[in-house]
Amino acid sequence: MSELLRVEELVAGYGPAVVLTGVSFKLEEGESLALLGRNGTGKTTLINSLVGVTTYKSGRIVFDGKDIARTPVESRAALGLGWVPQERNIFRSLSVEENLTATARPGTWTLERVYELFPRLAERKTNMGNQLSGGEQQMLAVARALMLNPRLLLLDEPLEGLAPIIVDELMGVLHRVVSEEGLSAIIVEQKARKILNETDKAIILDRGSVIHESASRDLLADDAMLSSHLGVAQGAARPGA
Ligand SMILES: Nc1ncnc2c1ncn2[C@@H]1O[C@H](COP(=O)(O)OP(=O)(O)OP(=O)(O)O)[C@@H](O)[C@H]1O
C-alpha cells in the first residue's frame, strides 16, 4: 500500500478563530478512516479543511504526494477528493440524472453502476432534487460524489437524521464501496460502533486535536475509550450505538 494522505500539524479554523490546533494523521491508499469525537470537537472542520473551505493557518495536507494546503477549493475535486457535506448540497432544481452528470468525471463509476448501486435513484432519475426524501437526497449526494471518481471519499455524517431502513441501505452501499471495492474514505459518524465495523482505522478528535488513533477493531474492543471520549455505552452488541 502507498500513502494517499498525510496531514501534518494542521492548524485551521474560520476567519480569525482557530478550531484545529495541530491535527496529524495518515491514510494509505485503499484504507478507510472513522473520524470520531463528541459534538463540536472539529470533525466537520477537519473535513472542510481537506476540501479547502476553511481558513488555513499552518501545517501540511499532503495528498498523493503533493501539498494541497493552499490549493483552491475548486481544484481539489479534480485532484481526487470526493466530498459529501453534512448539508448534502444537491442541486434542487436539477433532476436526479442531471445532478449525477453535472460534475461527473470519467472513471469506473458510471451512471449505470451508480444506478445499480442505488436502484431508488434509477427509479427517480427524472425527479427534481427538491422532490426527493431526505434519504434519497443523501443517496444522491453519495452517488454524485462517486461519479467524480474520487481517490478519496469524504463523508460527513452520512447517516444523520435518516430512517433506520435507509441507514441500513446506505451502510450496505458503504460496505460495498469501501470494504469490498477498497475506495479510500474518511467517514464522520456519531454512531461509532456502526462505522467502526466498516473502517480500517479510527481517530478521535477532542478540542481540535487527535487524542486517539488506532485500528478500528481495537477501538471497538476498548469500552473505556469509547465511553470516556465518545459517550458510547458499554457492551459490544448494542445495535445503533
Ligand atoms: N462557520 C463557522 N464559523 C465559526 N466557527 C465555527 C463555524 N463552524 C463551526 N465552528 C466552530 O468550530 C468548532 C468545531 O465545530 P465542528 O462543526 O467542526 O465540530 P464537529 O465535531 O463536526 O461537531 P458536530 O458533531 O456537532 O457536527 C465549534 O466550536 C464550532 O462552534
The ligand as an SDF file (V2000), in Angstrom:
LIG
                    3D

 31 33  0  0  0  0  0  0  0  0999 V2000
  -18.6050   28.6460   10.1950 N   0  0  0  0  0  0  0  0  0  0  0  0
  -18.0820   28.7020   11.4180 C   0  0  0  0  0  0  0  0  0  0  0  0
  -17.5700   29.8450   11.9230 N   0  0  0  0  0  0  0  0  0  0  0  0
  -17.0120   29.9000   13.1530 C   0  0  0  0  0  0  0  0  0  0  0  0
  -16.9200   28.8360   13.9860 N   0  0  0  0  0  0  0  0  0  0  0  0
  -17.4170   27.6710   13.5530 C   0  0  0  0  0  0  0  0  0  0  0  0
  -18.0160   27.5380   12.2490 C   0  0  0  0  0  0  0  0  0  0  0  0
  -18.4050   26.2330   12.1050 N   0  0  0  0  0  0  0  0  0  0  0  0
  -18.0510   25.6020   13.2400 C   0  0  0  0  0  0  0  0  0  0  0  0
  -17.4660   26.4470   14.1070 N   0  0  0  0  0  0  0  0  0  0  0  0
  -16.9340   26.1200   15.4620 C   0  0  0  0  0  0  0  0  0  0  0  0
  -15.8950   25.1720   15.3180 O   0  0  0  0  0  0  0  0  0  0  0  0
  -15.9250   24.2030   16.3620 C   0  0  0  0  0  0  0  0  0  0  0  0
  -15.9200   22.8190   15.7700 C   0  0  0  0  0  0  0  0  0  0  0  0
  -17.0900   22.6250   15.0010 O   0  0  0  0  0  0  0  0  0  0  0  0
  -17.2730   21.3910   14.0150 P   0  0  0  0  0  0  0  0  0  0  0  0
  -18.5660   21.5880   13.2780 O   0  0  0  0  0  0  0  0  0  0  0  0
  -16.0480   21.1820   13.2320 O   0  0  0  0  0  0  0  0  0  0  0  0
  -17.4110   20.1960   15.0590 O   0  0  0  0  0  0  0  0  0  0  0  0
  -17.9350   18.7250   14.8510 P   0  0  0  0  0  0  0  0  0  0  0  0
  -17.0080   17.8520   15.6210 O   0  0  0  0  0  0  0  0  0  0  0  0
  -18.1120   18.4230   13.4040 O   0  0  0  0  0  0  0  0  0  0  0  0
  -19.3270   18.7710   15.5820 O   0  0  0  0  0  0  0  0  0  0  0  0
  -20.7740   18.1730   15.1940 P   0  0  0  0  0  0  0  0  0  0  0  0
  -20.7010   16.7380   15.5220 O   0  0  0  0  0  0  0  0  0  0  0  0
  -21.6720   18.9350   16.1040 O   0  0  0  0  0  0  0  0  0  0  0  0
  -21.0100   18.4600   13.7280 O   0  0  0  0  0  0  0  0  0  0  0  0
  -17.1670   24.5190   17.1910 C   0  0  0  0  0  0  0  0  0  0  0  0
  -16.7410   25.2190   18.3260 O   0  0  0  0  0  0  0  0  0  0  0  0
  -17.9910   25.3940   16.2750 C   0  0  0  0  0  0  0  0  0  0  0  0
  -18.7440   26.3200   17.0350 O   0  0  0  0  0  0  0  0  0  0  0  0
  1  2  1  0
  2  3  1  0
  2  7  2  0
  3  4  2  0
  4  5  1  0
  5  6  2  0
  6  7  1  0
  6 10  1  0
  7  8  1  0
  8  9  2  0
  9 10  1  0
 10 11  1  0
 11 12  1  0
 11 30  1  0
 12 13  1  0
 13 14  1  0
 13 28  1  0
 14 15  1  0
 15 16  1  0
 16 17  2  0
 16 18  1  0
 16 19  1  0
 19 20  1  0
 20 21  2  0
 20 22  1  0
 20 23  1  0
 23 24  1  0
 24 25  2  0
 24 26  1  0
 24 27  1  0
 28 29  1  0
 28 30  1  0
 30 31  1  0
M  END
$$$$
